[in-house]
Amino acid sequence: MADEKRTKRKKTAGRKPKKDPAVFRYSIKFTSEENGRFEILFQKSGLRYRARYIKMKALDEASKVIKIDPATTDFYIRLTNFYHQFQAIGNNYNQVVKAVKTNFGDKRAFVLLRKLEKETVELVIVSRQIVALINEYKEKYLNTHLPD
């Protein structure tokens, strides 16, 4: 009778049993050259565990490698800031032209708008230099051409 009570009790201690307890293990051997290539590919994958990387490659799951270049990110942020500054300049330009036309006579408005036009030409030159620098950066540092 004591044996029946012991068998009816639930086990409360220990680890919970797995749903699929079958585990199959495989081993592979690499030469030093193969191991070097494997380590490089593993690090590029961004995974934390080598076993998951091997399983992913063995079962033909697609792997994605995402590279984040801090210099390119910084360049993009600064370029975005330039864009916002040019938008602000464009808004201010329209407001200035409207204010000059409404608040000043024709002669005075003409003189002021002439000065504004000279500054605008300088701004166009600077914007062209920025575009040239962007194109130079793309050619030198961004890998726009993917290998076949």
Buried (B, 14 or more C-beta within 10 A) or exposed (E): EEEEEEEEEEEEEEEEEEEEEEEEEEEEEEEEEEEEEBEEEBEEBEBEEEEEBBEBBEEEEEEEEEEEEEEEEEBEEEEEEBEEEBEEBEEEBEEEBEEBEEEBEEEEBEEBBEEBEEEEEEBEEEEEEBEEEBEEBEEEEEEEEEEE
